[in-house]
Amino acid sequence: NTGGVGKIIFGHGTKLTIHASK
């Protein structure tokens, strides 16, 4: 679970980021 970390790394609001968050 990367959670916020995934959003910080990608931070583009892509669908991949959303899935990575969960």
Backbone as ProteinMPNN parsed JSONL, in Angstrom:
{"seq_chain_A": "NTGGVGKIIFGHGTKLTIHASK", "coords_chain_A": {"N_chain_A": [[0.833, -1.21, 0.0], [1.016, 1.884, -1.16], [-0.296, 4.274, -1.065], [-0.518, 7.636, -0.161], [2.075, 8.075, -0.975], [2.278, 7.077, -3.57], [0.724, 8.947, -4.923], [2.258, 11.209, -4.581], [4.613, 10.578, -5.958], [3.73, 10.045, -8.647], [1.615, 11.983, -9.024], [0.127, 13.033, -11.093], [-2.451, 12.526, -11.248], [-3.399, 10.327, -12.596], [-5.137, 7.392, -13.826], [-3.721, 5.169, -13.112], [-2.412, 5.987, -10.847], [-4.51, 6.209, -9.055], [-5.298, 3.553, -8.787], [-2.963, 2.55, -7.763], [-2.909, 3.759, -5.326], [-4.794, 2.372, -3.892]], "CA_chain_A": [[0.0, 0.0, 0.0], [1.808, 3.107, -1.233], [-1.188, 5.348, -0.61], [-0.12, 9.004, -0.51], [3.38, 8.037, -1.634], [2.026, 6.918, -5.002], [0.213, 10.212, -5.459], [3.365, 12.163, -4.59], [5.542, 10.177, -7.024], [3.107, 10.295, -9.942], [1.089, 13.331, -8.863], [-0.509, 13.528, -12.308], [-3.873, 12.214, -11.147], [-3.741, 9.34, -13.618], [-5.895, 6.248, -13.323], [-2.74, 4.261, -12.515], [-2.145, 6.493, -9.506], [-5.669, 5.887, -8.227], [-5.233, 2.118, -8.511], [-1.785, 2.331, -6.934], [-3.242, 4.221, -3.981], [-5.52, 1.308, -3.218]], "C_chain_A": [[0.863, 1.254, 0.0], [0.99, 4.299, -0.764], [-0.736, 6.704, -1.099], [1.192, 9.03, -1.271], [3.204, 7.939, -3.14], [1.564, 8.216, -5.629], [1.341, 11.233, -5.558], [4.313, 11.863, -5.753], [4.961, 10.511, -8.387], [2.539, 11.711, -9.973], [0.425, 13.892, -10.113], [-2.01, 13.232, -12.292], [-4.309, 11.226, -12.201], [-4.504, 8.195, -12.991], [-4.96, 5.268, -12.626], [-2.47, 4.678, -11.078], [-3.27, 6.111, -8.555], [-5.633, 4.422, -7.834], [-4.065, 1.828, -7.582], [-2.068, 2.736, -5.49], [-3.937, 3.122, -3.194], [-4.693, 0.034, -3.259]], "O_chain_A": [[1.386, 1.647, 1.043], [1.518, 5.221, -0.142], [-0.583, 6.917, -2.302], [1.407, 9.9, -2.115], [3.887, 8.626, -3.9], [1.967, 8.549, -6.743], [1.386, 12.026, -6.498], [4.763, 12.775, -6.447], [5.607, 11.178, -9.195], [2.912, 12.53, -10.813], [0.183, 15.096, -10.195], [-2.744, 13.631, -13.196], [-5.451, 11.265, -12.658], [-4.518, 8.041, -11.77], [-5.352, 4.61, -11.663], [-2.318, 3.834, -10.195], [-3.032, 5.74, -7.406], [-5.904, 4.078, -6.683], [-4.159, 0.962, -6.712], [-1.54, 2.14, -4.551], [-3.708, 2.955, -1.996], [-5.122, -0.998, -2.743]]}, "name": "protein", "num_of_chains": 1, "seq": "NTGGVGKIIFGHGTKLTIHASK"}
